[in-house]
């Protein structure tokens, strides 16, 4: 989307050369920072979920979990499982303090 923005440089007084497209650059940097934050947030959430799984089931193979669904399951079964775990996933996600807003006891400030 940022590639579609095409602002013309405003004329500068005293015949100075026009300023570089700093607004476009700032937007592009902000977009990259946003994508990076989202990737980091996803890794944090998945790490938290895997740690919770491991805390309950020490023998579980997290590499297998990260690879794919169990063999023999189709799209319908995948969707059913996702529907079943959605509330638990929301709870796990709520336990993650991405913005430093929680007190030491896990309560929001």
C-alpha positions as CSV (number, residue, x, y, z in Angstrom):
1,X,0.0,0.0,0.0
2,X,2.8,2.4,0.8
3,X,4.1,2.0,-2.8
4,X,0.8,3.6,-4.0
5,X,1.5,6.8,-2.1
6,X,3.1,9.3,-4.3
7,X,3.5,12.7,-2.6
8,X,5.1,15.4,-4.6
9,X,7.8,17.3,-2.9
10,X,6.8,20.8,-1.9
11,X,8.7,23.6,-3.4
12,X,11.4,24.9,-1.1
13,X,12.2,28.6,-0.5
14,X,15.5,30.1,-1.6
15,X,15.9,27.6,-4.4
16,X,17.0,24.8,-2.1
17,X,16.6,21.3,-3.4
18,X,13.4,19.5,-2.3
19,X,13.4,17.4,0.8
20,X,13.7,13.7,0.5
21,X,10.5,11.7,0.8
22,X,10.9,11.4,4.5
23,X,7.2,10.7,5.1
24,X,7.2,7.7,2.8
25,X,10.4,6.4,4.4
26,X,8.9,6.8,7.9
27,X,5.7,5.0,6.8
28,X,7.8,2.2,5.3
29,X,9.9,1.9,8.5
30,X,6.7,2.0,10.6
31,X,5.2,-0.8,8.5
32,X,8.3,-3.0,8.8
33,X,8.4,-2.3,12.6
34,X,4.7,-3.3,12.8
35,X,5.3,-6.6,10.9
36,X,8.3,-7.3,13.2
37,X,6.3,-6.7,16.3
38,X,3.5,-9.0,15.1
39,X,6.0,-11.8,14.3
40,X,7.5,-11.4,17.8
41,X,4.1,-11.4,19.4
42,X,3.2,-14.6,17.5
43,X,6.5,-16.3,18.7
44,X,5.7,-15.2,22.2
45,X,2.2,-16.6,22.1
46,X,3.3,-19.9,20.6
47,X,6.2,-20.2,23.1
48,X,3.8,-19.6,25.9
49,X,1.3,-22.2,24.6
50,X,4.1,-24.8,24.1
51,X,5.4,-24.1,27.6
52,X,1.9,-24.7,29.0
53,X,1.6,-27.9,27.0
54,X,5.0,-29.1,28.2
55,X,4.1,-28.2,31.8
56,X,1.2,-30.7,31.7
57,X,2.6,-33.3,29.4
58,X,6.4,-33.7,29.8
59,X,6.7,-36.4,27.2
60,X,5.0,-34.5,24.4
61,X,7.1,-34.0,21.2
62,X,6.8,-30.3,20.5
63,X,8.7,-30.8,17.2
64,X,5.9,-33.0,16.0
65,X,3.3,-30.6,17.1
66,X,5.0,-27.8,15.2
67,X,5.3,-29.8,12.0
68,X,1.7,-30.6,11.1
69,X,-1.6,-32.0,12.2
70,X,-1.7,-35.7,13.0
71,X,-1.8,-38.0,10.0
72,X,-5.2,-39.0,8.7
73,X,-7.0,-35.8,9.7
74,X,-8.8,-33.7,7.1
75,X,-9.7,-30.1,6.9
76,X,-13.0,-30.7,8.6
77,X,-11.3,-32.3,11.6
78,X,-8.7,-29.5,11.7
79,X,-11.5,-26.9,11.8
80,X,-13.3,-28.8,14.5
81,X,-10.2,-28.9,16.7
82,X,-9.5,-25.2,16.1
83,X,-13.1,-24.5,17.2
84,X,-12.7,-26.6,20.3
85,X,-9.5,-24.9,21.4
86,X,-10.4,-21.3,20.5
87,X,-11.5,-20.3,24.0
88,X,-8.5,-21.9,25.6
89,X,-6.3,-20.1,23.0
90,X,-7.9,-16.8,23.9
91,X,-7.2,-17.5,27.6
92,X,-3.6,-18.3,26.9
93,X,-3.2,-15.1,24.8
94,X,-4.7,-13.1,27.6
95,X,-2.0,-14.4,29.9
96,X,0.7,-12.8,27.8
97,X,1.9,-9.4,28.7
98,X,3.0,-7.9,25.4
99,X,2.8,-4.3,26.5
100,X,4.1,-4.3,30.0
101,X,0.7,-3.6,31.5
102,X,0.5,-6.4,34.1
103,X,1.6,-6.2,37.7
104,X,3.9,-8.9,39.2
105,X,0.8,-11.0,40.1
106,X,-0.5,-11.2,36.5
107,X,-3.2,-8.5,37.0
108,X,-3.4,-5.5,34.7
109,X,-2.3,-2.2,36.1
